[in-house]
Amino acid sequence: MFFKTNKLFSIGTLAKMHGINKKTLMWYDEVGLLKPALVKANGYRYYTCAQSFMLENILMLRELEVSIPKIKEFLQNRTPQGLSKVYALTLSDVDQKIERLNSIKTHLNKELNAIEELLSIDLKAIEVVNIDHDEDMTLLDVGCDATMEDLIEDALKVKTQENIDTLDCQLGAIIAVDSLKNDDFDSYRYVFIGAKPQDSSHVSLHKKKAGRYLRAYHQGSWEKLSDRYRDILGYAQEHNLKLTDYSYERGINEDFVDSIDQYITQIDIALEENH
């Protein structure tokens, strides 16, 4: 609805009418979104009735989280087609945000469950577990002279370069079972990031396959992992369990420990399937 009027509204009056701050209107002027119809010699800004309708349109679009550039583009082409384009682009953005929020929700539930499990873990236990799904991993080869600090640094660089989601950036290490059987507990084969990048054309990938694993925990520094591996090997022999392929190590409490003595490593070693 348009009224035939030459009435002008001061910046304060217009701001009050629309429930916003005068600074918002000043910023809209600065970015070229809504310039006053009149600026008097004393610097006071005035707006027309038509601009009041335009401002309401702008505020509605901002409520829908439409960006300033997109609003400016629409204002230069205020047509049904122009508004339809804005809505379509905004709907696409909303779908992406919903997808991201669902991912965050899934991650939070996963972390809450992990913390609950952590609080009830028997660190001395060694047990057979069933993993019911494959886990994608991005691999980094371990160099002969690489330190753990070097490997972590390299893994984080790959995570950034390959645009791997921070929520999925779980780091761990892989050692071959054959090495363990030869009493070699330091010959790590890979460091892994627990996710697959969107573009996997120039990285090494690996699947930790679903199946039975022998699981144990170690609390303390990595230098003492060898003792825990000897316990695991003894347990496997005693219970006629055949270890195969790889052992997967990952920290499960690194988000809230203050010293390496509190650090807990989860160890999963693949088991041969019974036939």
N, C-alpha and C positions, 0 to 999 in steps of 0.2 A: 504494500500500500504506500503510495507517495502523496505527499501533501504539497500544495502550492504555497510555499513559504520561503521567505528570504531570511528567516531567523537563523542566527549563528549561536553556537554553543561554545563557551570558553572551555579550555582544556580541563579545568577542574570540574565543571558541570558535566561534560561528556564522560569523564572518568567515573564520576559518582553515579551517573545514569546506568552505566554498564558494570558497576561494581569492581572497577580495576583501579590501579594506582596511576597517578599522573605520569610517573616515570615510564610506565609501559607505553603510553602514547608518545612520549618523547623518544623512546627507543624505536617505536614503529616509524616515527618521522625520520630518525637517523638512518635506518636501514632501507628507507624508501618504500615501506609497506603502506603507510597511511600518512600522507603529508597534510598539514592543516590547509584549509581553503584560504585562510588569511592570517598573516603575521603582521601585527601592528608595529609601529615604530618603537614602542616600548618592549617589544619582544613577545607580547602575549599572543598565544595561538588560539584560533577560532575554527570551528568545524561546522559544516552544513548538516541539515537533516538527512540528506542522502548519505553523507559520510557516516552518520550514526548507524544506518542500516548496513553499510559496508563493514563497519567495525564489528557489528554483531555477527556478520558472516565470518570475519577473520577470527573472532574469539571462538566461534563454533568449530572452525577448522583447527585451531590450536588445541581445543579440547580433545579433538580426535588425533592429536599429535602429528598433524601435518606440518612439515618443515616450512620455515620462512621462505626459502627459494621456491618451493612448490606453490605456496600461497601467492607469491608475487607473480608467478607464471599464470596462475588462474585469474588473478585480478586483471591481467592484461588481455584475457580472453574469457570474459564472464558469460559463458554459454552453457547450455545443458551438456554439450559434448565435453567442454572444458572441465566442468564439475564432475562428470562421469569419470574422466581420466584421473582426476585427483582421488576420487573415492576408490577406484580400482587399484591404484598404486598404494593407497593407504591400507586397503584390505590385504594386499600382498604383504605389506610390512607387519600387519597385525598377525597374519598367519605365521610369519617367521618368528615373531615374539612369542606366540603361543607354543610353537615348537621348542623354542629355547627354554621357556618356562617349564614345559613338560620334562625337558632334559634335566633341568635343575631339580625339579621335584623328584625325578627318578634317582638322581645322584644323592639327594638328601636322605631319601628313604634307605638307599643302599648304605650310606655312611652311618645312619642311625642304627641299622641292623648290625653293621660291622662293629660298632662301639659296644652294642649290647652283647654281642658274641665275645668280644675282647675281654669284657669284664668277667666272663665266666670261663675263660680258657684255663685249662690245666696245662701249664707250661712243661710239665714232665711227661705228658701223654704222647704216645705215638699211636696213630690209628689209621685205618683205611677209610677213605672218604670217596664218595661218588660225585664227580663234577658232571652236571647234566647238559652242558653246552660248551661249544668251542669258544676259545678266547683269542681274538686277533692281537697280534703283537708286531711292533716295528722293531727290527733288530739293528744293533750296532756291533760290528766286529771288535773284539777285544785285542788291542795291540800287546806286544810282548812286554813293553816297558810302561804301559799305561797304569796310572794309579787310579784308585776309586774316585778321587776328586776329578781327575781328567775325564773319566767315563761319564760322571754325572754332568760335567760341563758340556761334553759332546752331546749327550742325550737331550739336554735342555736346548741346545742350539738346533738340533734336528726338530724338536717339538715346535720351535718358533718358525723355522724355515718351511716346514711342511704343514704349518697351520693346524696342528693337532690341538683339539679342544683341551683347555687347561683342566677341565673336570675329569678328563680321561688320562691325564698325565701321571700315571702310576709307573714308577721305575722299579726295575728288578734285574736280576742276573740269572744266567743259565749256565749250568755246568753238566757235562756229559756223564752219564752213569758209569761208563767205562773208566773214566778218570777216577771216580769215587772208588770203584772196585780195585783200582791200582794204588789206592792210598794216596792219591793226588787230589787234594782238596782246594787247590789254588788255581788250577788251570781253567778259568772261566772261559766259556766259548763266546757268549754274547752278553751284552747288556740290552734289556728290552724296555720299550715304552708300551704300556698296556692298551694300545689303541692302534687303529689303522688310519693313515692319512687319507684325505680325499683323493689325492693323486699319488698312487703307489708305484708309478712307473720307474722311479729311480731310487727306491729304497728296498731293503730286504724285508720280507714279511715272513711271519711264522704263525702257525696255529697251535696253541696249547689245546690238544684235542680232548673232547669229553671222554670220560671213562673213570677208571679206578686209580687212585693215587694214595701213596703212603704219605701222611701228613705229620709233621712235627714242628716244634717251635724252639727257638734259641733266644735267650735273653742275654744281652751283653755285646761285646765287640765282635767284629767279624773274624778277628784273629783266632778266636776260640771256637769257631764253627766246626773245625775238624773233629773236636771231641764229640760234638753232637752228631756229626755224620757217622762216627764209629758206633754210637748208640743205635742209630737208625739201621745201619748195615747188620748189626748184631740182631736187632729185632726181626728184620726181614729174613735172616737165615733161620732164626729160631722158629718162625711161623711159616716157613716154606713159601715166602713171597718172592717173586722174581721181579727185580727192578729192571726197568728198560728206558731207553732213550735219554731223557734229561731230568735234571732236578731244577726246579724253579724256585728262586728265592725272592722274597719281597718284604719290605718293612710294613708293619701293620699298625704302628703307633707313632710314626715319625712326626705327626702333626702336633703332638703334645708331650714330647719328652725333652728333658733338659740336658741329659748326658747320655753317652753311648752305653753306659751300664744299664740304662733303662730300656734301651732299644730292643724291640722284639722282631725277629725275623721268622716269617712263616716259610716252611720248606715243604714243597710238594714234589714227590718223585713218582713218575709214571710206573704203573704196574702192568705186567703182561696179563692179558685177559685169559681167564680160564676157559678151556674148550672141552 
